[in-house]
Amino acid sequence: MKRTTLAICATLALSTSALAQEATREIQNVTGDVYRFQNNFHFALVVPTTEGTVVVDPINADASGWLKDNLNQITDQPVTHLIYSHSHGDHASGGAVFEGAHVIAHENAPAEIDGVAPTERIGDTHSFDLGGKTFELTHLGPGHGEDMIAVVVRPENVAFIVDVAAPERLPWQNFGGANIDDWAKQIEMAESLDFEVFAPGHGRVGTHEEVGATREYIEALREAVLSGLKDGKSIDELKAEVKMDDYAGWSQYDDWRPMNVEGMADYLTKAGLVN
């Protein structure tokens, strides 16, 4: 297996009216035999072993097809295991490309995920060994979805954690209507895991301590928004006043901070936590 960083970019023409969009795709070494596959702003985990290759998240059919065609850049072993971090379509589509793989998902996942029925459904924890690697799967509980799994790969001690946190990156827009207190608990569960390298489903690779930084952001945002709501401030006033200046250098700050504020206010109000 090659252990150097591989940057294998491709352009995929997607016809939308008379225009075409380019898809940025590359396979990047994280550490040891652990890689991330980038498809634009989404990442999958790829771990080749001597007995087969494990992929976490197919992303979509075009992305998985590209990965399957280019896997020989890092291994001659086919994809034998496909793990779903969760069932949201932007990460979990296109799994049928890896036909014949052993498919693992949480027991709360749908019966089929984009037409693929999991071979194995897990509960709170599950682990398996393959080709000298150990894969430890942990259900993070409800929050951002009901079927979210974190995957830790050993001996590299890399954790692949999707959507609930990312190094120095604001949470998605308005939190997608999720129970944000449960989301924070998902992060706490991820923090409790034993790993060194944090490989997220979006953004750059980070460290264990950067998982907790996202929780701290959510908690500070919650406190500021709740205080404003109790003072009778409107959503527009909160979006203007809750600046979260300590996080101004984080990715998506300019675009998503106002949406984070609005999403937090909506959650707190609908959950009956303001009065």
Residue pairs with C-beta under 8 A, 6 or more apart in sequence:
1 33
1 48
1 74
1 75
2 29
2 73
2 74
3 29
3 32
3 33
4 29
5 28
5 29
6 26
6 27
6 28
6 29
6 35
6 73
6 74
7 26
7 27
7 28
8 25
8 26
8 27
8 70
8 73
9 24
9 25
9 26
10 23
10 25
10 66
10 70
11 22
11 23
12 22
12 23
12 25
12 62
12 66
13 20
13 21
13 22
14 20
14 21
14 23
14 62
23 39
23 40
23 62
23 63
23 66
24 38
24 39
24 40
25 37
25 38
25 39
25 40
25 63
25 66
25 67
26 37
26 38
27 35
27 36
27 37
27 38
27 46
27 67
27 70
27 73
27 74
28 35
28 36
28 37
28 38
29 35
30 36
30 156
30 158
30 197
30 199
30 205
31 156
31 158
31 197
32 155
32 156
32 158
33 47
33 48
33 49
33 133
33 156
34 45
34 46
34 47
34 153
34 156
34 158
34 197
34 199
35 45
35 46
35 47
35 48
35 74
36 43
36 44
36 45
36 46
36 199
36 205
37 43
37 44
37 45
37 46
37 55
37 59
37 63
37 67
39 59
39 60
39 63
39 66
41 202
42 57
42 59
42 63
42 90
42 91
42 201
42 202
43 57
43 199
43 200
43 201
43 202
44 55
44 56
44 57
44 58
44 59
44 63
44 67
44 91
44 201
45 54
45 55
45 56
45 57
45 151
45 153
45 158
45 160
45 199
46 53
46 54
46 55
46 56
46 67
46 71
46 74
47 53
47 54
47 55
47 133
47 135
47 153
48 71
48 74
48 75
48 77
49 77
49 130
49 131
49 132
49 133
50 77
50 131
50 132
51 77
51 80
51 130
51 131
52 77
52 78
52 79
52 80
52 81
52 130
52 131
53 71
53 75
53 77
53 78
53 79
53 80
53 81
54 79
54 80
54 81
54 82
54 83
54 130
54 133
54 135
55 64
55 67
55 79
55 81
55 82
55 83
55 98
55 101
56 82
56 83
56 84
56 85
56 151
56 160
57 83
57 84
57 85
57 91
57 92
57 162
57 201
58 64
58 82
58 92
58 93
58 94
58 95
58 97
58 98
59 90
59 91
59 93
59 94
60 90
60 93
60 94
61 93
61 94
61 96
61 97
62 94
63 94
64 94
64 95
64 97
64 98
65 94
65 97
68 79
68 97
68 98
71 78
71 79
77 131
79 98
79 101
80 101
80 102
80 130
81 101
81 102
81 103
81 104
81 130
81 135
82 95
82 98
82 101
82 102
82 103
82 104
82 116
83 103
83 104
83 105
83 135
83 137
83 149
83 151
84 91
84 92
84 95
84 103
84 104
84 105
84 106
84 109
84 113
84 118
84 147
84 149
85 91
85 92
85 148
85 149
85 150
85 151
85 160
85 161
85 162
85 163
85 201
86 92
86 106
86 109
86 144
86 145
86 147
86 148
86 149
86 162
86 163
87 105
87 109
87 110
87 113
87 145
87 147
88 145
88 163
89 114
91 162
91 163
91 201
92 113
92 114
93 114
94 114
95 103
95 113
95 114
95 115
95 116
96 114
96 115
96 116
102 119
102 120
103 116
103 117
103 118
103 119
103 120
104 118
104 119
104 120
104 121
104 122
104 126
104 137
105 113
105 118
105 120
105 121
105 122
105 147
105 149
106 121
106 122
106 123
106 139
106 147
106 148
106 149
107 121
107 122
107 123
107 147
108 146
108 147
109 118
109 121
109 147
111 117
122 137
122 139
122 149
123 139
124 138
124 139
125 136
125 137
125 138
125 139
126 136
126 137
127 134
127 135
127 136
127 137
128 134
128 135
129 135
133 153
133 154
133 155
134 153
134 154
134 155
135 151
135 152
135 153
136 151
136 152
136 153
136 154
136 193
137 149
137 150
137 151
138 149
138 150
138 152
138 189
138 193
139 147
139 148
139 149
140 148
140 149
140 150
140 164
140 186
140 189
140 190
141 148
141 182
141 185
141 186
141 189
142 179
142 182
142 186
143 164
143 178
143 179
143 180
143 182
143 183
143 184
143 185
143 186
144 163
144 164
144 175
144 176
144 178
144 183
144 186
145 163
145 178
148 162
148 163
148 164
148 186
150 159
150 160
150 161
150 189
150 190
150 193
151 159
151 160
152 158
152 159
152 160
152 193
152 194
152 195
153 159
153 160
156 197
157 194
157 195
157 196
157 197
158 195
158 196
158 197
158 199
159 190
159 193
159 195
159 197
159 198
159 199
159 208
159 211
160 199
160 200
160 201
161 190
161 198
161 199
161 200
161 201
161 211
162 200
162 201
162 202
163 172
163 201
163 202
164 183
164 186
164 187
164 190
164 214
165 187
165 190
165 198
165 200
165 210
165 211
165 214
165 215
166 200
166 201
166 202
166 203
166 206
166 214
166 251
167 198
167 200
167 203
167 204
167 205
167 206
167 207
167 210
167 213
168 203
168 204
168 206
168 210
168 213
168 249
168 250
168 251
169 200
169 202
169 203
169 214
169 250
169 251
169 252
170 217
170 247
170 250
170 251
170 252
170 253
170 256
170 257
170 260
171 183
171 214
171 217
171 218
171 256
171 260
172 256
173 256
173 259
173 260
173 263
174 259
174 260
174 262
174 263
174 266
175 183
175 260
175 263
175 264
175 267
176 263
177 263
177 266
177 267
178 267
179 267
179 271
180 218
180 222
180 263
180 264
180 267
181 222
181 271
183 218
184 215
184 218
184 219
184 222
187 211
187 212
187 214
187 215
187 218
188 215
190 211
191 208
191 211
191 212
191 215
195 208
196 207
196 208
197 205
197 206
197 207
197 208
198 205
198 206
198 207
198 208
198 210
198 211
199 205
200 206
203 251
217 244
217 247
217 250
220 244
220 246
221 242
221 244
221 260
221 261
221 264
222 264
222 268
224 242
224 244
225 238
225 242
225 261
225 264
225 265
225 268
226 268
226 273
226 274
228 237
228 238
228 241
228 242
228 265
229 238
229 265
229 268
229 269
229 274
230 274
230 275
233 241
235 261
235 262
235 265
238 261
238 262
238 265
239 258
239 261
239 262
242 257
242 261
243 257
244 253
244 257
244 260
247 253
247 257
268 274
